[in-house]
Amino acid sequence: MEWSDVRIFLAVARAGSLGGAARLTGQSQPTMGRRLRVLEREAGQALFQRGAQGFVLTDEGAAVLAHAERMEEEALGFERRLAGQPGEMEGMLRVSSSDWFGVHVLTPIFAGFAARHPKVTIELITDSRLFSLARREADLVFRIRRFEEAGVVQRKAVHIDYRVYRAVGTTHGETRDDVPLITLDTAYQDFPDVAWMRKKRPTARIAFGSNSREAQARMCAAGIGLAVLPAPLGDAMPGLEAVDLGDAPPGRDVWVGFHQDMRRLGRLRTLVDETIAALAR
């Protein structure tokens, strides 16, 4: 198998089209298509699905992508060594997290990482869906539950405190009244903070529910009712203030995980280490 053909595979995987891959590599589109077909024939597997959405990795293609990226990293390191240049990380990393955690916690950390490592591209996907590390839907995932998938390297990234918030200028929560509640939608009623608030205000009606913590915070700031929010979000949202209901809502641990096949990818290890260090501070 030619390393140059592996480079073609990586370019198509990143660009999602032959035209985009050709621009990345400086080769013609017909050449890209011909060499990709040769690689698939040698591999005995279809590495991409061709369709209206472009070139999408098959399960077989996703399974070997991490190996191809490690080959790339070693090849670039070999070239730098011969040229007498210091090592420099480059390439793509796809990260998944919840909306509020990505915006209020990860983005400031990633800004510093991007400044230090300008040739690494981070793609941050904020979604409540659980992305598969094995299928390479994401390289790095932050979530509030431990990973149960086989082959995942994981660790606790940080503990997040939660607080009750109200709009500045209101008296919500100062008495045991029927102030409306702002909470997660019905699909997340088993979350600890939801159960805690229902226990605190069993007769209060739900005024607004959403799977977006950001949307909850904005409704709370509009004076609609009380909301339990992650402290990094609630403290940063203009127009909100914390209110004491006697005891604090339960916090949550955030876990970070990546597939074991990616553990030797230098840019991934560096991003994990720098993010964990920043969260600790």
C-alpha positions in Angstrom: 0.0 0.0 0.0 1.4 3.4 -1.1 1.6 6.1 1.6 0.6 8.6 -1.2 -2.6 6.6 -1.6 -3.3 6.9 2.1 -2.8 10.6 1.8 -5.5 10.6 -0.9 -7.8 8.7 1.5 -7.2 11.3 4.3 -7.8 14.2 1.9 -11.2 12.8 0.7 -12.2 12.0 4.3 -11.5 15.5 5.4 -12.9 17.3 2.3 -15.9 15.1 1.7 -15.5 15.4 -2.1 -13.0 14.6 -4.8 -12.8 18.3 -5.8 -12.1 19.4 -2.2 -9.5 16.7 -1.8 -7.9 17.7 -5.1 -7.5 21.3 -3.8 -6.0 20.0 -0.6 -3.4 17.9 -2.3 -2.7 20.0 -5.5 -3.7 17.1 -7.7 -6.5 16.8 -10.4 -9.9 15.5 -9.5 -9.7 12.6 -12.0 -6.4 11.6 -10.5 -7.9 11.6 -7.0 -10.8 9.4 -8.1 -8.5 6.9 -9.9 -6.1 6.5 -7.0 -8.9 6.2 -4.5 -10.4 3.3 -6.6 -7.0 1.7 -6.7 -6.7 1.9 -2.9 -10.2 0.5 -2.3 -9.4 -2.4 -4.7 -6.2 -3.2 -2.9 -8.0 -3.0 0.5 -10.8 -5.2 -0.8 -13.3 -2.8 0.9 -15.4 0.2 0.0 -14.0 3.0 2.1 -16.6 5.6 1.1 -20.2 5.8 0.3 -20.8 8.0 -2.8 -24.0 10.0 -2.8 -25.6 13.4 -3.0 -24.0 14.4 0.3 -20.5 13.7 -1.2 -18.1 11.1 0.1 -19.0 9.6 3.5 -16.9 7.1 5.3 -18.2 3.5 5.4 -17.8 1.6 8.7 -14.7 0.1 7.2 -13.3 3.5 6.2 -14.0 4.9 9.7 -12.3 1.9 11.3 -9.0 2.6 9.5 -9.1 6.4 9.6 -7.2 6.7 13.0 -4.5 4.3 11.6 -4.2 6.5 8.5 -3.8 9.6 10.6 -1.1 8.0 12.7 0.7 7.1 9.5 0.4 10.7 8.5 1.8 12.0 11.8 4.8 9.6 11.6 5.4 10.6 7.9 5.3 14.3 8.7 7.6 13.7 11.7 10.0 11.8 9.4 10.0 14.7 6.9 10.6 17.3 9.7 13.4 15.3 11.1 15.2 15.1 7.8 14.7 18.8 7.3 15.9 19.6 10.8 12.6 21.2 11.8 11.0 21.1 15.3 7.8 19.0 15.6 4.6 20.8 14.8 1.1 19.4 15.2 -1.4 19.7 12.4 -4.7 18.2 11.3 -8.3 18.0 12.3 -9.9 17.1 15.7 -13.7 16.7 16.0 -15.0 17.4 19.5 -18.5 16.8 20.8 -20.2 18.3 23.9 -23.5 19.7 25.2 -24.4 23.2 24.0 -23.7 25.2 27.1 -20.5 23.3 28.0 -19.1 23.8 24.5 -19.9 27.6 24.5 -19.1 28.6 28.0 -16.4 26.1 29.1 -14.6 24.6 26.1 -14.5 27.5 23.6 -12.3 29.8 25.8 -9.9 26.8 26.4 -9.9 25.9 22.7 -9.1 29.5 21.8 -5.9 29.3 23.7 -5.1 25.9 22.2 -5.7 27.3 18.7 -3.3 30.2 19.3 -0.6 27.8 20.5 -1.2 25.2 17.7 -2.3 27.1 14.6 -2.2 24.2 12.3 -4.6 22.1 14.3 -8.3 22.6 13.3 -10.9 21.9 16.0 -14.5 21.2 14.9 -16.8 21.6 17.9 -20.2 19.9 17.6 -22.7 20.9 20.3 -25.4 18.3 20.4 -27.3 16.3 23.0 -26.9 13.2 20.8 -24.3 10.7 22.0 -21.7 10.5 19.2 -19.9 7.2 18.6 -16.2 7.2 19.1 -15.8 3.8 17.5 -17.4 5.0 14.3 -15.3 8.2 14.4 -18.3 10.4 14.6 -16.2 12.4 17.0 -12.5 12.1 18.1 -13.1 13.5 21.6 -16.4 13.6 23.6 -17.4 15.4 26.8 -20.5 14.1 28.5 -22.1 13.9 32.0 -22.2 10.1 32.1 -19.4 7.5 32.1 -18.7 5.8 28.8 -19.9 2.2 28.5 -18.6 1.5 25.0 -15.8 -0.9 24.7 -12.4 0.5 23.7 -12.9 4.0 25.1 -10.2 5.7 27.2 -12.0 8.0 29.7 -11.4 10.1 32.7 -13.3 12.6 34.8 -12.6 16.1 33.4 -14.3 18.3 35.9 -17.1 18.6 38.5 -19.7 21.2 37.7 -21.7 22.9 40.5 -25.4 23.7 39.8 -27.3 26.6 41.3 -30.9 28.0 41.3 -31.2 31.2 39.4 -33.8 33.9 39.0 -34.0 37.2 37.0 -32.4 40.1 38.6 -35.0 42.4 40.2 -37.5 39.6 40.9 -38.2 37.9 44.3 -38.7 34.4 42.9 -37.8 31.8 45.4 -37.9 34.0 48.6 -41.2 32.3 49.6 -42.6 28.9 49.0 -45.0 30.1 46.3 -46.0 28.7 43.0 -43.4 30.5 41.0 -43.2 28.8 37.6 -40.2 26.5 36.9 -37.9 26.4 33.9 -36.4 23.0 33.4 -35.3 20.3 30.9 -37.8 18.9 28.5 -39.8 15.7 29.2 -37.1 13.4 27.8 -34.7 14.4 30.6 -37.0 14.2 33.7 -34.7 11.6 35.3 -31.8 14.1 35.6 -30.8 14.8 39.2 -31.4 18.6 39.1 -34.9 18.1 37.6 -35.9 15.7 40.4 -34.4 18.0 43.0 -36.4 21.1 41.9 -39.6 19.1 41.7 -39.0 18.0 45.3 -38.4 21.6 46.3 -41.4 23.0 44.5 -43.8 20.0 44.1 -46.9 22.2 43.3 -45.2 24.6 40.9 -46.1 24.5 37.3 -43.6 24.0 34.5 -43.5 27.2 32.4 -40.8 26.2 30.0 -38.9 23.1 29.1 -36.0 22.6 26.7 -33.0 20.4 26.1 -30.9 23.5 25.7 -29.5 24.9 28.9 -28.8 28.2 27.0 -32.5 28.5 26.2 -33.4 27.8 29.8 -31.0 30.5 31.0 -32.5 33.1 28.6 -36.1 32.3 29.7 -35.0 32.7 33.3 -33.4 36.0 32.6 -36.7 37.1 31.0 -38.3 36.7 34.4 -40.4 33.6 33.5 -39.5 31.6 36.6 -36.8 29.7 38.5 -34.2 27.6 36.8 -31.5 25.2 37.9 -28.5 25.8 35.7 -24.8 24.8 35.6 -22.9 27.5 37.5 -20.5 28.4 34.6 -23.6 29.2 32.5 -25.8 30.9 35.1 -23.0 33.0 36.5 -22.0 34.2 33.0 -25.6 35.0 31.8 -26.5 38.7 32.1 -29.6 39.4 34.1 -29.4 36.3 36.3 -28.6 35.9 40.0 -28.3 32.9 42.2 -31.0 32.3 44.9 -30.6 30.1 48.0 -33.4 27.6 48.5 -31.8 26.1 51.6 -29.5 23.6 50.0 -27.7 23.3 46.7 -28.9 21.3 43.7 -26.8 18.2 42.9 -23.8 18.9 40.7 -22.6 16.7 37.8 -19.3 15.2 36.8 -18.2 15.7 33.2 -16.3 12.8 31.6 -14.0 13.0 28.6 -13.3 10.0 26.4 -11.7 9.0 23.1 -11.2 5.7 21.4 -8.1 3.7 22.4 -7.0 3.6 18.7 -6.5 7.4 19.0 -4.3 7.4 22.1 -1.1 7.8 20.1 -2.3 10.8 18.1 -0.2 13.6 19.3 -2.6 16.5 18.7 -5.4 14.6 20.5 -3.2 13.9 23.6 -2.1 17.5 23.7 -5.7 18.8 23.5 -6.8 16.5 26.2 -3.9 17.4 28.5 -4.2 21.1 28.0 -8.0 21.0 28.4 -7.8 19.0 31.7 -5.2 21.4 33.0 -7.3 24.4 32.2 -10.4 22.9 33.8 -8.4 22.2 36.9 -7.4 25.9 37.1 
